[in-house]
Amino acid sequence: MASSDTTFMLMAIAVLISSVALLLLAFAAIGIFFAVKRMEAEIVPLVPLTADFIAKSGRNMEEVIAQFRESSAKTQALIDDVRGEVKDFGVARAEITDRVQAEMQRIEIVLDSSLADVQDIVSTVHNGVVTPIRKASGFLAGLLVAVRTFMRVQRPDPSQVAHDEETFIG
């Protein structure tokens, strides 16, 4: 009779521990749900900004390409004029080179600005989405280890423990 009472108590304790673990998991899931909702609220305002940035970048690139084509046409016209006037070839070549370099510098500035904006967006998304997900994943992993530790019923064999200690003392 005493054995049956002991078994019943052990089963009741095991059920209580598993119930508490399930309750903790439910709270963790609710916490993750609210964290995701907060992240969503923080990310939603970024969507129009990102779309606006992409649209502006597209317009800027179109302007740069148009300016580049225009510069190319002007450069070609200058080259044709220079061919007609061979005596001033050195002066015209220097002028063309300066203009082409100036246009290339403008293109480089626009591209650097666009890349910096893209990098800012990637950093914001990383800090707003990836980092909280990693934190939640780490929390859940710790919670899983705790649950597994509480659920472990068997104790290690004392002879095995002594053997393990001997190998480390060694």
Backbone hydrogen bonds, N-H to C=O, Kabsch-Sander energy under -0.5 kcal/mol:
donor,donor_aa,acceptor,acceptor_aa,energy
5,D,1,M,-1.9
6,T,2,A,-2.3
7,T,3,S,-2.4
8,F,4,S,-2.4
9,M,5,D,-2.5
10,L,6,T,-2.6
11,M,7,T,-2.4
12,A,8,F,-2.4
13,I,9,M,-2.5
14,A,10,L,-2.4
15,V,11,M,-2.6
16,L,12,A,-2.4
17,I,13,I,-2.7
18,S,14,A,-2.5
19,S,15,V,-2.4
20,V,16,L,-2.4
21,A,17,I,-2.4
22,L,18,S,-2.4
23,L,19,S,-2.3
24,L,20,V,-2.6
25,L,21,A,-2.4
26,A,22,L,-2.3
27,F,23,L,-2.3
28,A,24,L,-2.5
29,A,25,L,-2.5
30,I,26,A,-2.3
31,G,27,F,-2.6
32,I,28,A,-2.5
33,F,29,A,-2.3
34,F,30,I,-2.4
35,A,31,G,-2.3
36,V,32,I,-2.6
37,K,33,F,-2.2
38,R,34,F,-2.4
39,M,35,A,-2.5
40,E,36,V,-2.6
41,A,37,K,-2.3
42,E,38,R,-1.8
43,I,39,M,-2.2
44,V,40,E,-2.7
46,L,43,I,-1.2
47,V,43,I,-0.9
47,V,44,V,-0.9
49,L,45,P,-1.0
50,T,46,L,-2.9
51,A,47,V,-2.6
52,D,48,P,-2.9
53,F,49,L,-2.7
54,I,50,T,-2.6
55,A,51,A,-2.5
56,K,52,D,-3.0
57,S,53,F,-2.9
58,G,54,I,-2.4
59,R,55,A,-2.5
60,N,56,K,-3.0
61,M,57,S,-2.8
62,E,58,G,-2.4
63,E,59,R,-2.6
64,V,60,N,-2.9
65,I,61,M,-2.8
66,A,62,E,-2.7
67,Q,63,E,-3.0
68,F,64,V,-2.9
69,R,65,I,-2.9
70,E,66,A,-2.7
71,S,67,Q,-3.1
72,S,68,F,-2.8
73,A,69,R,-2.7
74,K,70,E,-2.7
75,T,71,S,-3.2
76,Q,72,S,-2.7
77,A,73,A,-2.4
78,L,74,K,-2.6
79,I,75,T,-2.6
80,D,76,Q,-2.3
81,D,77,A,-2.3
82,V,78,L,-2.6
83,R,79,I,-2.3
84,G,80,D,-1.3
85,E,81,D,-1.4
86,V,84,G,-0.6
88,D,85,E,-0.9
89,F,86,V,-1.5
92,A,88,D,-2.1
93,R,89,F,-2.4
94,A,90,G,-1.6
95,E,91,V,-1.9
96,I,92,A,-2.6
97,T,93,R,-2.4
98,D,94,A,-2.3
99,R,95,E,-2.3
100,V,96,I,-2.7
101,Q,97,T,-2.5
102,A,98,D,-2.4
103,E,99,R,-2.5
104,M,100,V,-2.5
105,Q,101,Q,-2.3
106,R,102,A,-2.1
107,I,103,E,-2.5
108,E,104,M,-2.4
109,I,105,Q,-2.3
110,V,106,R,-2.4
111,L,107,I,-2.6
112,D,108,E,-2.7
113,S,109,I,-2.3
114,S,110,V,-2.4
115,L,111,L,-2.7
116,A,112,D,-2.2
117,D,113,S,-2.2
118,V,114,S,-2.3
119,Q,115,L,-2.4
120,D,116,A,-2.2
121,I,117,D,-2.1
122,V,118,V,-2.6
123,S,119,Q,-2.4
124,T,120,D,-2.5
125,V,121,I,-2.7
126,H,122,V,-2.5
127,N,123,S,-2.8
128,G,124,T,-2.4
129,V,125,V,-2.4
130,V,125,V,-0.9
131,T,126,H,-2.1
133,I,129,V,-1.7
134,R,130,V,-2.4
135,K,131,T,-2.3
136,A,132,P,-2.6
137,S,133,I,-2.4
138,G,134,R,-2.5
139,F,135,K,-2.4
140,L,136,A,-2.5
141,A,137,S,-2.3
142,G,138,G,-2.3
143,L,139,F,-2.5
144,L,140,L,-2.6
145,V,141,A,-2.2
146,A,142,G,-2.3
147,V,143,L,-2.5
148,R,144,L,-2.7
149,T,145,V,-2.4
150,F,146,A,-2.5
151,M,147,V,-2.1
152,R,148,R,-1.0
152,R,149,T,-0.5
153,V,151,M,-0.5
161,V,157,D,-2.2
162,A,158,P,-2.4
163,H,159,S,-1.9
164,D,160,Q,-2.6
165,E,161,V,-2.3
166,E,162,A,-2.0
167,T,163,H,-1.7
168,F,164,D,-1.5
169,I,165,E,-2.4
170,G,166,E,-2.3
